[in-house]
């Protein structure tokens, strides 16, 4: 097998593993409410344990990952996650759940910085970079899609307080270890990056370089855009199972399963964008996507208002229309994140890809935490429909910031 193709396959499997773990937070938020009597706003803290650990780790070590080595950093991340998953079923508690997501967050910071930086090594030009970024992100969404069905298979609808669902972590530990073995046996030539890297710089100097990079106007407007996008995406993704359960009155396992529509539509959108962005400039595609996303919010959420109180729903065929229509927002949002990430990385030299990847991870994580906590607050103090209607505000803001970002990229 071509060495670069083997590296790409390894990167995709690494992303698949973390897609399941990271985005299980919505499912786990619902389950800790059932198992441990945790309130909505308290359960939303799980997003913070995940995302703040991602942000802090990325901010501290992203500029230093080149020295560690991309492959070594990814191997460390995979073995940490394997250990955390094995511990979870033996320590069923809210504090262990927090520790799990903190470990997943730290590990994902290492993975994502390394993966994003490695893409520059295994792609030849800007269009191939943008295309593979979308294919990679679409595979991430396939992982999320798989995760919903994997978790729902372990949920006991007849006993909401059952912790049998925790056995899913044995399976996830096995997948993570398989990813570790694949990466361990995959050659990755990092010599080009190592040659450009100045080993004489101290950790403080490396860190200062990343902070200076963030102060560039082009990078600054990008990180604001990335923050806003993930705020919207994670707010919807983390709370969709709860929306299905509490607003649409679906059974718990079905609420989790039907949230997979969002992951599936996003995966399809990113897969198609991988082809479209080979032919078209990224900004028109993204602008149309944002307008369509806002339109879908306005069309789909009123459908949730007509759900009959006490209506018995047993499966996909008698679920309300809103459960199918609203998650299609993933198809609209899909191209945005990979496209803007590729645009900023392609605009910078390869030696700056690791620190820039760190900034992407930091501000994505902060956006995810903010989005989930705001949505959780709205769920608890208003209702799920109001929470999701509020996504229209950041969607409009994002269109403006990306317009400015595109103009700055084109000016060089």
C-alpha positions in Angstrom: 0.0 0.0 0.0 1.2 3.5 -0.8 2.8 5.0 2.4 0.7 8.2 2.2 -2.5 6.3 1.7 -1.7 4.2 4.8 -1.1 7.3 6.8 -4.4 8.7 5.6 -6.2 5.5 6.6 -4.6 5.6 10.1 -5.6 9.3 10.5 -9.2 8.4 9.6 -9.4 5.5 12.1 -8.0 7.8 14.9 -10.7 10.3 14.1 -13.3 7.6 14.0 -12.4 6.5 17.6 -12.5 10.0 19.0 -15.7 10.9 17.1 -17.6 8.2 19.0 -16.1 9.2 22.4 -16.3 13.0 22.1 -19.8 13.1 20.7 -21.2 10.6 23.1 -21.5 13.5 25.5 -25.1 14.2 24.4 -26.0 10.6 25.1 -24.1 10.6 28.4 -25.7 13.9 29.5 -29.1 12.2 29.1 -27.9 9.0 30.9 -26.4 10.8 33.9 -29.7 12.5 34.4 -31.4 9.1 34.5 -28.7 7.2 36.5 -27.3 9.8 39.0 -30.2 12.3 39.4 -28.2 15.1 37.8 -30.0 18.3 36.6 -29.8 19.6 33.0 -27.4 22.5 33.9 -25.2 20.3 36.1 -25.1 17.6 33.4 -23.9 20.2 30.8 -20.6 20.5 32.8 -19.5 17.3 31.1 -19.1 19.4 27.9 -16.7 21.7 29.9 -14.7 18.8 31.2 -14.2 17.6 27.6 -13.7 20.9 25.9 -11.7 22.8 28.5 -9.3 19.9 28.8 -8.9 20.1 25.0 -8.4 23.8 25.0 -5.9 23.9 27.9 -3.9 21.0 26.5 -3.8 22.4 23.0 -2.9 25.9 24.2 0.0 24.6 26.3 1.6 22.0 24.0 0.4 22.6 20.4 3.6 24.5 19.5 5.6 21.8 21.1 4.0 18.8 19.3 6.6 19.0 16.5 9.3 18.3 19.0 7.4 15.4 20.5 6.6 14.0 17.0 3.1 13.7 15.5 3.1 9.9 15.6 4.3 9.7 19.2 1.7 12.2 20.3 -1.1 10.2 18.7 0.1 6.9 20.1 0.1 8.5 23.6 -3.4 9.8 23.1 -4.8 6.4 22.1 -3.3 4.5 25.0 -4.6 7.1 27.5 -8.1 6.7 26.1 -7.9 2.9 26.1 -7.1 3.0 29.8 -9.9 5.5 30.7 -12.5 3.4 28.8 -11.5 0.3 30.6 -11.9 2.1 34.0 -15.3 3.5 33.3 -17.5 0.3 33.9 -15.8 -0.4 37.2 -16.3 3.0 38.6 -19.9 4.0 37.7 -20.3 7.6 39.0 -20.6 11.2 37.9 -17.1 12.0 39.0 -15.7 9.1 36.9 -17.7 10.3 33.9 -16.1 13.8 34.4 -12.6 12.1 34.5 -13.3 10.1 31.4 -14.3 13.2 29.4 -11.3 15.1 30.7 -9.0 12.3 29.6 -10.7 12.1 26.2 -10.3 15.9 25.9 -6.5 15.8 26.7 -6.0 12.9 24.3 -8.1 14.5 21.5 -6.0 17.7 21.7 -2.9 15.6 21.0 -4.7 13.8 18.2 -6.3 16.7 16.4 -3.2 18.9 16.5 -1.1 16.0 15.1 -3.7 15.0 12.5 -4.2 18.5 11.2 -0.4 19.1 11.0 0.1 15.7 9.3 -2.4 16.5 6.5 0.1 19.1 5.2 2.7 16.3 4.9 0.5 13.8 3.0 -1.2 16.2 0.5 0.3 18.0 -2.5 -1.6 21.2 -3.0 -4.4 23.5 -1.6 -7.3 21.7 -3.4 -6.1 18.2 -2.3 -5.8 19.7 1.3 -9.3 21.0 1.3 -10.7 17.8 -0.3 -9.0 15.4 2.2 -10.0 17.7 5.1 -13.6 17.3 4.1 -13.3 13.5 3.6 -11.6 13.3 7.0 -14.3 15.3 8.7 -17.0 13.2 7.0 -15.4 10.1 8.4 -15.5 11.8 11.8 -19.2 12.2 11.4 -19.5 8.5 10.4 -17.9 7.8 13.8 -20.5 10.0 15.5 -23.3 8.2 13.5 -22.0 4.8 14.6 -21.7 6.0 18.2 -25.4 6.7 18.5 -26.3 3.2 17.5 -23.5 1.6 19.6 -24.6 3.4 22.7 -28.4 2.9 22.2 -27.7 -0.9 21.8 -26.6 -0.9 25.5 -29.4 1.2 26.9 -32.2 -0.6 28.9 -35.5 1.3 28.2 -37.3 -0.8 30.7 -35.0 0.5 33.5 -33.9 4.1 33.2 -31.7 3.8 36.3 -29.7 0.8 34.9 -26.0 1.3 34.4 -25.7 -1.6 32.0 -25.0 0.9 29.2 -21.5 1.4 30.7 -20.4 -1.9 29.2 -20.1 0.0 25.9 -16.8 1.3 27.1 -15.2 -2.2 26.9 -16.0 -2.2 23.2 -14.6 1.4 22.8 -11.4 0.4 24.6 -11.0 -2.4 22.1 -11.5 -0.1 19.1 -9.1 2.5 20.5 -6.4 -0.2 21.1 -6.8 -1.4 17.5 -6.2 2.2 16.3 -3.1 2.2 18.4 -1.8 -0.9 16.8 -2.5 0.3 13.3 -0.7 3.6 13.9 2.2 1.9 15.6 2.8 -0.2 12.4 2.3 2.8 10.0 5.4 4.7 8.8 5.2 8.5 9.0 8.0 10.6 7.5 8.1 13.8 9.6 11.6 14.8 8.4 10.5 17.8 6.3 8.8 19.4 9.3 11.6 18.4 11.7 14.1 20.1 9.3 12.2 23.4 9.3 11.7 23.3 13.1 14.2 25.3 15.3 15.2 22.9 18.1 17.1 25.7 19.9 13.8 27.4 20.9 12.6 26.8 24.4 9.1 25.8 25.4 8.4 29.5 26.4 9.6 30.7 23.0 7.5 28.1 21.2 4.5 29.1 23.2 5.1 32.8 22.6 5.3 32.1 18.9 1.8 30.6 18.9 0.5 33.6 20.8 2.0 35.9 18.3 0.4 33.9 15.5 -3.0 34.4 17.1 -2.5 38.2 17.1 -2.4 38.2 13.2 -5.6 39.8 12.0 -6.2 36.9 9.5 -5.8 34.3 12.3 -7.9 36.4 14.8 -10.9 36.7 12.5 -10.6 32.9 11.8 -10.5 31.8 15.4 -13.6 34.0 16.1 -15.4 32.2 13.2 -14.3 28.8 14.3 -15.5 29.6 17.9 -19.0 30.6 16.6 -19.4 27.7 14.3 -18.6 25.1 16.9 -20.8 26.9 19.4 -23.8 26.3 17.1 -22.8 22.7 16.0 -22.0 21.4 19.5 -25.0 23.1 21.1 -27.3 21.3 18.7 -25.4 18.0 18.7 -25.0 17.7 22.5 -28.7 18.5 23.3 -30.4 16.7 20.4 -31.0 13.5 22.3 -32.5 15.5 25.2 -34.6 17.5 22.7 -35.9 14.2 21.2 -36.7 12.8 24.6 -38.2 15.8 26.4 -39.8 17.8 23.6 -40.7 15.1 21.1 -41.5 12.5 23.8 -39.4 9.7 22.3 -38.2 6.7 24.4 -34.6 7.1 25.6 -33.0 4.6 23.2 -34.9 6.0 20.2 -33.9 9.6 21.2 -30.3 8.5 21.0 -30.7 6.6 17.8 -32.6 9.4 16.0 -29.9 11.9 16.9 -27.8 9.9 14.5 -29.7 11.6 11.7 -27.7 14.7 12.5 -24.4 12.9 12.3 -25.5 11.1 9.1 -26.6 14.2 7.3 -23.4 16.0 8.4 -21.2 13.1 7.2 -23.1 13.1 3.8 -22.7 16.9 3.5 -18.9 16.7 4.1 -18.5 13.8 1.8 -20.2 15.7 -1.0 -18.3 18.9 -0.1 -15.1 16.9 -0.6 -16.0 16.8 -4.3 -17.6 20.2 -4.6 -14.7 22.1 -3.2 -12.4 20.6 -5.8 -14.3 22.7 -8.3 -15.7 25.7 -6.4 -14.2 28.4 -4.1 -15.0 27.7 -0.5 -16.8 31.0 0.5 -19.8 30.8 -1.9 -20.4 27.2 -0.8 -20.2 28.2 2.9 -22.4 31.3 2.5 -25.2 29.3 0.8 -24.9 26.6 3.5 -25.4 29.2 6.3 -28.5 30.6 4.7 -30.0 27.2 4.2 -29.3 26.2 7.8 -31.1 29.3 9.1 -34.1 28.5 6.8 -34.2 24.9 8.1 -34.4 26.1 11.7 -37.4 28.4 10.8 -39.1 25.6 8.9 -38.5 22.6 11.2 -38.9 23.8 14.8 -42.6 24.8 14.5 -43.2 21.1 13.6 -42.3 20.3 17.2 -45.1 22.4 18.6 -47.8 20.1 17.3 -46.7 17.0 19.3 -49.6 15.4 21.1 -49.2 15.1 24.9 -49.0 11.5 26.0 -48.6 10.2 22.4 -47.0 6.7 22.5 -44.0 6.4 20.2 -42.3 3.0 19.9 -40.1 3.3 16.8 -38.8 5.2 13.8 -42.0 4.7 11.8 -44.3 6.5 14.3 -41.8 9.3 15.3 -43.0 12.8 14.6 -41.8 14.6 11.4 -39.7 17.1 13.5 -37.4 14.3 14.6 -36.5 13.7 10.9 -36.4 17.3 9.6 -34.5 19.3 12.2 -31.4 17.0 12.2 -31.0 17.7 8.4 -29.4 20.9 9.5 -26.2 18.9 9.5 -26.3 18.7 5.7 -26.3 22.5 5.6 -23.6 23.1 8.3 -21.4 20.3 7.0 -19.0 22.0 4.6 -18.3 25.0 6.9 -15.8 23.8 9.5 -13.5 21.7 7.2 -13.5 24.5 4.5 -12.5 27.3 6.9 -9.8 25.1 8.6 -8.3 24.2 5.2 -8.4 27.9 4.1 -6.4 29.1 7.1 -3.9 26.2 7.0 -3.4 26.6 3.3 -2.7 30.3 3.8 0.2 29.6 6.3 3.6 27.9 5.8 3.9 24.2 6.8 6.0 25.0 9.9 3.1 27.0 11.3 0.5 24.2 10.8 1.0 22.7 14.3 0.6 25.9 16.3 -2.3 26.9 14.0 -3.9 23.5 14.5 -3.5 24.1 18.3 -5.4 27.4 18.0 -8.1 25.7 15.9 -8.5 23.1 18.6 -8.5 25.6 21.5 -11.2 27.9 20.1 -13.2 25.0 18.8 -13.2 23.5 22.3 -14.2 26.8 23.9 -17.0 27.3 21.4 -18.2 23.7 22.1 -18.3 24.3 25.8 -20.0 27.7 25.5 -22.6 26.3 23.0 -23.5 23.3 25.1 -23.8 25.3 28.4 -25.9 28.1 26.8 -28.2 25.5 25.3 -28.4 23.6 28.6 -29.3 26.7 30.4 -32.0 27.5 27.8 -33.4 23.9 28.1 -33.7 24.2 31.9 -35.1 27.7 32.2 -37.1 28.0 28.9 -37.6 25.0 26.6 -35.8 23.0 23.9 -37.4 24.9 21.0 -36.3 28.3 22.3 -32.8 26.9 22.9 -32.5 25.8 19.2 -34.2 29.0 17.9 -31.4 30.9 19.5 -28.9 29.3 17.0 -30.2 31.9 14.4 -28.1 34.6 16.2 -24.7 33.0 15.9 -25.5 31.7 12.3 -26.1 35.3 11.2 -22.9 36.5 13.0 -20.9 33.7 11.4 -21.9 34.8 7.9 -20.5 38.3 8.6 -17.2 37.1 10.1 -16.6 34.6 7.3 -17.2 37.3 4.7 -14.5 39.4 6.3 -12.2 36.3 6.6 -12.6 35.5 2.9 -11.7 39.0 1.9 -8.5 38.9 4.1 -7.5 35.5 2.6 -7.9 36.8 -0.9 -5.8 39.9 -0.2 -3.0 37.6 1.0 
